[in-house]
Amino acid sequence: MPRFRHILDTMPPYKPGKAVVSADGRSYKLSSNESPYDPLPSVVEAVAEGARQINRYPDPGAVKLTEAIAERYDVPFEHIALGAGSVTVAQQLFESVGEPGVEVVYAWRSFEAYPLLADLAGVTSVRVPLAGEDHDLDAMAEAINDRTRMVFVCNPNNPTGTSIRRDALVPFLDRVPENVLVVLDEAYREYVRDEDVPDGLTLYRDRPNVCVLRTFSKAYGLAGLRVGYLIGQEPVAAAIRKTIIPFAVNHLAQIAAVASLKAEDELLERVERVVKERSRVREALIEQGWTVPPTEANFVWLRLGERTLDFAAACAVEGVAVRPFAGEGARVSIGDPEANDAFLAAAKEFRG
Ligand code: PMP
């Protein structure tokens, strides 16, 4: 028998959201926080054109895309590091700090990939329970010790949708020692409308130990192509560039991301529609009697405890796929109005 690392025996598998179909053939996938819209024709055309060069390796430095991001956010080229989805950038971060004995602090529950990546990198996860549905930043600061090399702060948090405001985040950053890297995971930043939730890009400039993770998977609708990136000061970005698997960001992904930045106005208009639907869905749920934490992301969170799997099954009967976390709750993405209506009907039925 081939032998593998012991950690693989106990590592929780990542469970991706799956589509479900109702008996009468309806299917609404609200389980992966994707964009509900078809790709833009201009992006599809750029990808089709790019397909003519797929016999060649992609640009390993993804120069055009890096330049486009630098221009878009007015950040130096050297502050950007790309990856095959922001989860891969997160993996590179874990591997860049990872050594036996090293600890990484993050809130729990948060993005399911963090414990997996910690295990893979051979570092110790220090999970700090949420206070209610929010990050407990005091407890997170207290969890930092000499072994800590990195802290993940997911803002807004997946799966609760809750976000951290400037008046809480800045004092927290000030408490973190300079040799501990703080990663602000802002996968859902484009959906934030609360002006008191700070943009991480305004925070990293004068903090060498702070960096920001962003993705083209959600607001930009490129989940299927896998492009994400980090913005941080030069030594942080350089570490991530060093740890990338050669050619990880493929040619079509680079082209689609550049085309998406060109078509950003159209994409952000779609984001605006999702934000409006988010308010409608949350208000309707509250009207039905649910408790729904305020969300700045493209999903809502229902804390269902022991009823979570029953709720997911009841939604599935209506063709609505949600993301259940057994014993805790369900995360439901905001889709198009028809999908949202199907979900609201299932939620109403479940409450009885
Ligand atoms: N961070 C958070 C908080 C997420 O929710 C996700 C996707 N579920 C990611 C990172 C990774 O996204 P991607 O790899 O598609 O960029």
Boltz pocket constraint, residues with backbone or C-beta under 6 A from the ligand:
constraints:
  - pocket:
      binder: B
      contacts: [[A, 32], [A, 33], [A, 84], [A, 85], [A, 86], [A, 87], [A, 88], [A, 111], [A, 154], [A, 156], [A, 157], [A, 158], [A, 185], [A, 187], [A, 214], [A, 215], [A, 216], [A, 217], [A, 223], [A, 226], [A, 227], [A, 228]]
      max_distance: 6.0
